[in-house]
Amino acid sequence: MFGKPCYKVNGKAFVCQFEQELVFKLHEDQVNHEMVLTGGKLFDPSGSNRPMKAWVQVPHEAAGYHGFLANLAFHFLLGETSK
């Protein structure tokens, strides 16, 4: 994804690495909560103030949440938003 390392299922990315941080694709209901929880921000790969609404970029300091967020992103990709 964007030429960066990522995890995919059936050709669809749900986690990628960007600028030494991880980025997770989450359901819109989870985005704000997880940004507050982890100190993350909406993913703006171009840097032109046009963030991708479903993608949350999480700082390295919140590495303890990476497994949890990857699980949320994986289940969102599978259409299971309640997990």
N, C-alpha and C positions, 0 to 999 in steps of 0.2 A: 504494500500500500504506500503510495507516494515514494516508492523506491526505498522504503524502510522495512526492517524486519517486522514481521507480523505473524499472528496466528489466524488461520482460516479454517472454515468448515464449508465444504462444497463451494469453494471459491469466494466465500464472503468473509472479510476480515472482521474480527471482534476485539482484538487487542493488537496494538502496534507500539513500537518504540520510536520516540521522537525526542531529539535533544537530551538524551540521557534520562528521559522520563517515560513512563508508560501511559498509553492512551487507551481508554476503554469505551466501547459503544454500549450505551445504556438506554433503557426505556425512558421516555420523556418524564415519567413520574419519579424516576430515581435520580435524574441528573442533578437537580439543585441540592437534594439531600446529600448525595455523595460528594459534591464539590465542597460543601460546608464541612462535612466529616473529615475530608482528607486534605483540605487546603488547595484543592484542585481548581482548574479553570476550564472554560470551554476551549476546545482544540481549534487553533487558528494557524494551520500550517503555512499559510502565505504571509502571515504577519500584517495583513492589510485590513485588520479589524472586521473580518467576515468569518466569525467562528462557525464551526460545524455544530449544530444544535444538539445532536445526540452523542457527541464524543467529548469525554472528560479527560483532560491531561492532568495527571497526578504527579506531584513532586516526589523526588526520591525520599524525602523525609517521611512520607506516608507509606513506605514500602511494606509495612505490616498489614496494609489493607489490600495489597495487590492480589493475593489469592482470592479474597472475598469478591473483589471487583471483577476479576477474571471469571469467576463462577457466575456472577450476575450477568455479565456480557455474553457468556456462552449460552445461558438459558434464554436470554433475550433473543439471541440469534435463532434459537430453536423454537421461538414463539411461546416460551414458558416464562411470562413476566412475573409470576408470583413467587419464584424461587429466589 
